[in-house]
Amino acid sequence: MPAGLEYQPRQHESGDNWSGLQFFDDRVLFFADQMGRGSPLHFRYTLRATTAGTFAAPAPSAYAMYGPPVTSSGLSATVTIR
């Protein structure tokens, strides 16, 4: 999670493809029961801007906790809060 933002919980929050989540100061962990080859997972959550500035949003990464070693990663980005 980029600096300058914090998680804004919503009641009864859920996702299309995930079974649990944990929020920390520097990262968000999503847990999915199943992943299909070639089928994207969509994770949605709300963040609130708390500090103005330009911050780096690290690239997302995913890995299988059990089973064969499978990994995936995304692109990093820059977030500007005014």
PyRosetta script that sets phi, psi and omega in degrees:
from pyrosetta import init, pose_from_sequence

init()
pose = pose_from_sequence("MPAGLEYQPRQHESGDNWSGLQFFDDRVLFFADQMGRGSPLHFRYTLRATTAGTFAAPAPSAYAMYGPPVTSSGLSATVTIR")
pose.set_psi(1, 134.1)
pose.set_omega(1, 178.8)
pose.set_phi(2, -68.5)
pose.set_psi(2, 150.9)
pose.set_omega(2, 173.8)
pose.set_phi(3, -62.3)
pose.set_psi(3, 159.1)
pose.set_omega(3, 179.8)
pose.set_phi(4, 85.8)
pose.set_psi(4, -2.7)
pose.set_omega(4, -180.0)
pose.set_phi(5, -128.9)
pose.set_psi(5, 149.2)
pose.set_omega(5, 173.6)
pose.set_phi(6, -137.6)
pose.set_psi(6, 153.7)
pose.set_omega(6, -179.0)
pose.set_phi(7, -65.5)
pose.set_psi(7, 134.5)
pose.set_omega(7, 177.9)
pose.set_phi(8, -114.2)
pose.set_psi(8, 99.6)
pose.set_omega(8, -175.5)
pose.set_phi(9, -66.9)
pose.set_psi(9, 149.1)
pose.set_omega(9, 174.7)
pose.set_phi(10, -123.5)
pose.set_psi(10, 147.3)
pose.set_omega(10, 178.1)
pose.set_phi(11, -65.5)
pose.set_psi(11, 141.0)
pose.set_omega(11, 175.5)
pose.set_phi(12, 56.6)
pose.set_psi(12, 35.4)
pose.set_omega(12, -179.6)
pose.set_phi(13, -68.5)
pose.set_psi(13, 136.4)
pose.set_omega(13, 177.9)
pose.set_phi(14, -151.3)
pose.set_psi(14, 170.5)
pose.set_omega(14, -179.9)
pose.set_phi(15, -127.5)
pose.set_psi(15, 168.0)
pose.set_omega(15, -179.6)
pose.set_phi(16, -69.1)
pose.set_psi(16, -36.9)
pose.set_omega(16, -170.4)
pose.set_phi(17, -129.5)
pose.set_psi(17, 14.6)
pose.set_omega(17, -176.3)
pose.set_phi(18, -124.6)
pose.set_psi(18, 154.0)
pose.set_omega(18, -173.2)
pose.set_phi(19, -110.9)
pose.set_psi(19, -9.5)
pose.set_omega(19, 179.3)
pose.set_phi(20, -170.4)
pose.set_psi(20, 164.1)
pose.set_omega(20, 177.6)
pose.set_phi(21, -152.2)
pose.set_psi(21, 154.1)
pose.set_omega(21, 175.2)
pose.set_phi(22, -136.5)
pose.set_psi(22, 135.9)
pose.set_omega(22, 178.9)
pose.set_phi(23, -112.2)
pose.set_psi(23, 133.8)
pose.set_omega(23, 175.8)
pose.set_phi(24, -124.2)
pose.set_psi(24, 174.2)
pose.set_omega(24, -180.0)
pose.set_phi(25, -62.1)
pose.set_psi(25, -33.8)
pose.set_omega(25, -173.3)
pose.set_phi(26, -114.2)
pose.set_psi(26, -3.3)
pose.set_omega(26, -176.9)
pose.set_phi(27, -160.4)
pose.set_psi(27, 163.9)
pose.set_omega(27, 175.8)
pose.set_phi(28, -123.8)
pose.set_psi(28, 134.2)
pose.set_omega(28, 177.3)
pose.set_phi(29, -113.1)
pose.set_psi(29, 125.7)
pose.set_omega(29, 175.3)
pose.set_phi(30, -109.9)
pose.set_psi(30, 146.8)
pose.set_omega(30, 178.7)
pose.set_phi(31, -123.2)
pose.set_psi(31, 124.8)
pose.set_omega(31, 179.1)
pose.set_phi(32, -117.0)
pose.set_psi(32, 137.6)
pose.set_omega(32, 179.0)
pose.set_phi(33, -74.2)
pose.set_psi(33, -34.9)
pose.set_omega(33, -177.4)
pose.set_phi(34, -143.1)
pose.set_psi(34, 148.4)
pose.set_omega(34, 174.3)
pose.set_phi(35, -134.3)
pose.set_psi(35, 129.6)
pose.set_omega(35, 178.4)
pose.set_phi(36, -99.1)
pose.set_psi(36, 142.8)
pose.set_omega(36, 178.8)
pose.set_phi(37, -61.6)
pose.set_psi(37, 126.5)
pose.set_omega(37, 178.8)
pose.set_phi(38, 77.8)
pose.set_psi(38, 3.0)
pose.set_omega(38, 178.7)
pose.set_phi(39, -107.2)
pose.set_psi(39, 113.8)
pose.set_omega(39, -178.6)
pose.set_phi(40, -69.1)
pose.set_psi(40, 149.3)
pose.set_omega(40, 171.7)
pose.set_phi(41, -100.1)
pose.set_psi(41, 141.5)
pose.set_omega(41, 179.8)
pose.set_phi(42, -113.7)
pose.set_psi(42, 121.6)
pose.set_omega(42, 178.8)
pose.set_phi(43, -116.2)
pose.set_psi(43, 124.2)
pose.set_omega(43, -178.5)
pose.set_phi(44, -127.1)
pose.set_psi(44, 134.9)
pose.set_omega(44, 174.6)
pose.set_phi(45, -155.9)
pose.set_psi(45, 163.7)
pose.set_omega(45, -175.0)
pose.set_phi(46, -106.5)
pose.set_psi(46, 132.2)
pose.set_omega(46, 174.8)
pose.set_phi(47, -115.9)
pose.set_psi(47, 149.6)
pose.set_omega(47, 177.9)
pose.set_phi(48, -115.5)
pose.set_psi(48, 132.9)
pose.set_omega(48, 177.1)
pose.set_phi(49, -72.6)
pose.set_psi(49, 129.1)
pose.set_omega(49, -178.7)
pose.set_phi(50, -119.5)
pose.set_psi(50, -22.5)
pose.set_omega(50, -176.0)
pose.set_phi(51, -140.4)
pose.set_psi(51, 132.2)
pose.set_omega(51, 177.0)
pose.set_phi(52, -73.7)
pose.set_psi(52, 148.0)
pose.set_omega(52, 177.7)
pose.set_phi(53, 146.3)
pose.set_psi(53, -176.7)
pose.set_omega(53, 176.9)
pose.set_phi(54, -114.0)
pose.set_psi(54, 127.2)
pose.set_omega(54, -173.1)
pose.set_phi(55, -132.3)
pose.set_psi(55, 152.8)
pose.set_omega(55, 176.6)
pose.set_phi(56, -87.7)
pose.set_psi(56, 132.3)
pose.set_omega(56, 173.3)
pose.set_phi(57, -102.7)
pose.set_psi(57, 111.9)
pose.set_omega(57, -176.8)
pose.set_phi(58, -64.3)
pose.set_psi(58, 156.8)
pose.set_omega(58, 179.5)
pose.set_phi(59, -66.2)
pose.set_psi(59, 137.6)
pose.set_omega(59, 175.4)
pose.set_phi(60, -71.6)
pose.set_psi(60, 151.2)
pose.set_omega(60, 175.8)
pose.set_phi(61, -139.5)
pose.set_psi(61, 154.8)
pose.set_omega(61, -179.7)
pose.set_phi(62, -140.2)
pose.set_psi(62, 149.0)
pose.set_omega(62, 175.8)
pose.set_phi(63, -153.6)
pose.set_psi(63, 157.4)
pose.set_omega(63, 178.5)
pose.set_phi(64, -83.8)
pose.set_psi(64, 128.3)
pose.set_omega(64, 178.4)
pose.set_phi(65, -74.6)
pose.set_psi(65, -33.6)
pose.set_omega(65, -177.6)
pose.set_phi(66, -130.0)
pose.set_psi(66, 159.7)
pose.set_omega(66, 177.1)
pose.set_phi(67, 86.6)
pose.set_psi(67, -158.8)
pose.set_omega(67, -177.3)
pose.set_phi(68, -66.4)
pose.set_psi(68, 151.0)
pose.set_omega(68, -180.0)
pose.set_phi(69, -70.4)
pose.set_psi(69, 106.5)
pose.set_omega(69, -179.6)
pose.set_phi(70, -123.8)
pose.set_psi(70, 131.4)
pose.set_omega(70, 179.3)
pose.set_phi(71, -134.8)
pose.set_psi(71, 161.7)
pose.set_omega(71, 177.1)
pose.set_phi(72, -155.8)
pose.set_psi(72, 154.2)
pose.set_omega(72, 176.9)
pose.set_phi(73, -147.3)
pose.set_psi(73, 161.1)
pose.set_omega(73, -179.4)
pose.set_phi(74, -117.8)
pose.set_psi(74, -157.4)
pose.set_omega(74, -177.8)
pose.set_phi(75, -106.1)
pose.set_psi(75, 144.7)
pose.set_omega(75, 173.4)
pose.set_phi(76, -79.0)
pose.set_psi(76, 166.5)
pose.set_omega(76, -178.6)
pose.set_phi(77, -149.7)
pose.set_psi(77, 171.4)
pose.set_omega(77, 175.0)
pose.set_phi(78, -115.8)
pose.set_psi(78, 135.0)
pose.set_omega(78, -179.4)
pose.set_phi(79, -117.2)
pose.set_psi(79, 129.0)
pose.set_omega(79, 176.9)
pose.set_phi(80, -114.0)
pose.set_psi(80, 126.2)
pose.set_omega(80, 178.1)
pose.set_phi(81, -113.7)
pose.set_psi(81, 126.7)
pose.set_omega(81, -177.8)
pose.set_phi(82, -112.0)
pose.dump_pdb("model.pdb")
